[in-house]
Amino acid sequence: FSSQGLMDPEAATNGTAITEFILLGLVETEKLQSLVFVLFLFAYLLTVGGNLSILAAILVEPKLHTPMYFFLGNLSVLDAGCITVTVPAMLGRLLSHKREVPYGACLTQLFFFHQLAGVDCFLLTAMAYDRFLAICRPLTYSIRMSHSVQWILVAVSWACALTNALIHTIALTTLNFCGPNEVNHFYCDLPQLFPLSCSSTQLNELLLFADGFIMAGTPLTLIVTSYVHVAAAVLRIRSVEGRKKAFFTCGSHLTVVCLFYGTGIFNYMRMGSEKASGKDKGVGIFNTVINPMLNPLIYSLRNPDVQGALWRVITGKWSLT
């Protein structure tokens, strides 16, 4: 049976008996597969196009050359990357009607997904810190959030996420996969691969749980702390217009934080629930498609500076600025 995978005679000694996984995808019937293909292709083009447009707008509009938009530009690159790691491979499988994914390709996808999602975690924290400094420490803002500080925050985010992704990927290679290899999902991820292991996943699950506190708990605590100070400072602003503007710039970021962390915590902090495959796929769509697609919309909505820059990018009139 294909569901038992290709067996490698020497693999038992190396700890891996399966050389490929079978991703069952989102739907089984051919008609629905065609619909899923069209919807996900449209979502992919829209997400990549939207995020790269935001990046272009930030690069060409002098008004947007501020720390907040520097981080937003980085976030746009990450969102385009995150959807590129998962969706094109799924579209390729739908076109070829082949659901097999080599073991190495599965691990590679998992590594890059955790790398990019990890940077997202820390970058959203850096953006909250930026809002805290801008609103609560305006006099020292330009010094505390200088160009070098911005680049250091981005570099540290990438380094921490790289460490995290490497730990999980290396830990996964120690597991022995020798039985069923059907993954009831549309991309390779830890919660779906753990139940297929013939060896104990206790250490891996412990790593994932501890990692949840580091990658989600610490950034979330810092974000909440920043916004408690921001809210207190905004409420002291006498001008109603000033208050509205401050709440709105923070509101966009908080919406993205809630979507990102809400789906992330649901996906990784409830190990051992194998029956929730339908929910897993729904959360997976949110993580890899809907969140990256919504981010450009959330940040450009009711933001005249971004909208104006986007319009100039679309019409090719950026040389006028």
N, C-alpha and C positions, 0 to 999 in steps of 0.2 A: 504494500500500500504506500502511496506517496506521502500519506500523513505520518508515516513512521520515519521519513527522511532518508537521506543517503547515509549509509553506515560506512564508517572508515575503520578498517580492521585494526589499525594501530591507535585509533582514537581513544580506546578504553584506557590505555596506559597514559595518554596525554591528558585525560580528564574530560574529553569532549567526544561523544559518540555520534553526535548529530552535526552534519556539515551544512545544513540549511534549515530555515524555519519557513512555515507556511502562514502567511498573513491572510486571515479570512476576510478582512476588509469590512466595509460598512453594511453592504447588502449582498444577497445571493443571486436574485433573479437578474437576467440580462437586461431587461427593460429598465429596471431600477438602476443598474450599473451605468447605463447610458446617461440617465438623468443625473446621477452622482458625478459622472465625468464632466458634464457640461457645467453643473453648479460649482464644482471645485475648481475647474479651469477658470471660470469667470471670477470666483473669489480670489484665486491666486493672482491673476492679472491685475485685479482691482487693488489688492493689498500691496503688491510690489510697486505698482504704478503710483498708488496713493502715498506710500512711505518715501519713495524716491522723489516724488514731487515736493513733499515737505522738506526733504534734505536739500533739494535744489533751491527752494524758496529761501531757506535759511542761509545758504551760501551766497545768493545773489542780492539779498535785501540787507543793506547796512543797518537798518533798525533792529534786525534780528541777530546782530552780532553781539549777543549777551550770553552770560553763562547758562541761563535757563534754556535758551534755544540751542546752545552748544550741546547740552545733554540731550535735548529733544532730537537733535540731528543724529546723535549716536544711537538713541532709542529706535529711530526710524530704520537705521541700518540693521539693527538687531532683529526688528520685526520682520523685515524683508528676508533676513537670513533664516529666522526660525521657521517661517512657512516654506522656504525653499528646501530645508532639510527633510521635510515630511511629505508635502503635497506632490511635487513633480514625480517622485518615486511611485506614489500611489497611482497617479494618472498613467504612468508607464505600465504598471501592472494591469490596470483596467483595459488599456489599449491592446496589450499583448495576451491578455487572459492567462497570464502566468502569475501565480501567487507565491512562488518560491523566492526566498531571499537568502543568499549565502550567509553563513554564520558571521563572517568578517564584516559584511556589509551591514548586518543588523547591529553589530557592536559599534561600527563607525557612525551610523545614524544616531544611536543612543548617545554616543560621546558628544557629537556636535550639538544635539538637541539640549543636553544638560549644560554644555559650555555656554551656549547663547542665552538660555533661560536663566542661568546663574548670573551672567553679566547684567541681565534685566533686573534681577533682584537688587543688586548693589547700586545700579544706575538710578533706580527709582528712589533709593535712599539718598543718593547724592543730590537728586533734584529736590527732595524734601529739605535737606540741609541748606541748599541754595535759597529756597523760599524763606527759611528761618532767618538766615543772615540778611537777606534783602529787606525783610519786614521788621525784624527785631533788632538787628545791628546795622542799620543803614550807613552810619558814619564810617564804619571800618569794612563795609562790604567789599569795596574794590580791592582792598589789600588781602582780605581773607579768602576771596574768591577770584584770585588773579589767574592769568592764563596757565601758569605753571601748576597751581593748585588744581585747576580743572583737569589738566592732563594727568596729574598724579592720581586723582580720584578715578579716572577712566582706566588707567594702567593697573591700579590696585584691584578694580572690579574684574578686569580680565584675568589677572593672576589668581585671584581667589576662586573664580569660576572654573579656571583651568585645573586647579588643584582638585576641586570638588568632582569635576567630570572624570578626571584621571582615576581618582580613588574608586568611583563607582564602576568604571569600565574594567579596571584591573581586578577588582573584587569579583566582578561577574565572570571573568575568565577562569577563576578558580572553581566555579561550579561545574558539575558534571551533568550534561544533557544527554540522556540515553533513551528516553521513552518517547511519548507523543511530542510532536513539535508544532502543533497548530496553535497559533497566536490569535486569539479572538479580538483583533484590533486592526487598525490600518497603518500603524507604524510600530517600531520596536521600542518598548519602554520597560523599565524595571518591574512595576507591579504585575505586568502580563507575563514576563519571562520567569519570575520566581517560581510560580506553581508548576512549571515544566521541568524544573531541576530534579535530578535523581538524588543529589546530595543535599545536605542541610543548608538552608538559606538563612539560618538564624543570625549569623554574623552580618550578612548583607542587609537584612531587614533592620538590624540594630544600627548599622551604619546609616541607612536611609532615615531612620527615626531621629538619630542624633543630628544628622545633617539638616533635618527639617527645622530643628531649633536654631542651628547656626545660620542657615540660608533664608529661613522665613522668620523665625522668632526674633533674632537680633535686629535685622533690618526693619521689621514691623514695629518693634519697640522704639527704635530711633525715629521712625516716621511719625508715630503717634506722639512721642515726646516733642518733636519739632512742631507739629501742628497744634498741640495744646498751647505752646508759647505763641504761635502765630495767631491763633484764635483770640487769645488774651490781648495781643497787641492790636489786632484789627478792630476789636470792640472798643478800643480807646480812641480810634480815629474818629474825629468829629464830623468830617465830611461824609455824607451818605454816598456820594459818587466814589470817593476814595475807598470806602468800605466795600462797595459793590465790586470794584475792580480787583481789590485784594482777594476777596472771597472767590471771585470767578477764576483768577489765575491758579489759585490753590484747588478749587473745585475740580478743574480738569484733571489735575494730577491725582487727586484723591480718588476720582472715578476709575482711572486706570489702575491705581494701586489695589482698589477693592476687587476689580475684575480679575487681575493677575493673581493676587494672593488667594482670593476666594477659591478659584478653580484649582490652583496649585496645591493648597492645603487639602482640599477634598480628594485629590488624586493620589497624594503621597503619604498622607498621615492616617490612612485607614487600611493598614495591611491585613491580609488574611481573609478578605472578603472576595471570594472568587466568583460568586454568583452575580455580582453587580456589573457584568460585562457591558450591558446596554448603557448603563450610567457612565462607565469608563469611556465608552466611545463618544458619548455626548460631551463629557469633560475634555476629552482629547480634541474634539472639534473646536471647543471654546479656546483651549490652550494654544492650538497651532494655527487656527484659521480666524475665528471671530475676534479674539483680542487684538491680533496684529492688524486686522481689517478696520476695527473700530478706532484704534488710536489716532490715526490722522484726522478722522472726523471729530473726535472729542477735542483735540488740541486746536483745530481750525475753526470750530463752531464758536460764533460770537467773538472771534478774535480778528478785528479789522486789519491788523498788521500782517498776520499770516495769510489771510484771505487776499489782501492786496498783492502780496509777494507771489502767491500761488497763481493769481490771475496773470501777473506779468510773465511768469514762467510758461504758462499755458499759451499765452498769445505771443510770446517771444519778444516782449518789450522791456526786458530787464535792463537793457543798456541805457534806458532813460533815467534810471535811479542814480 
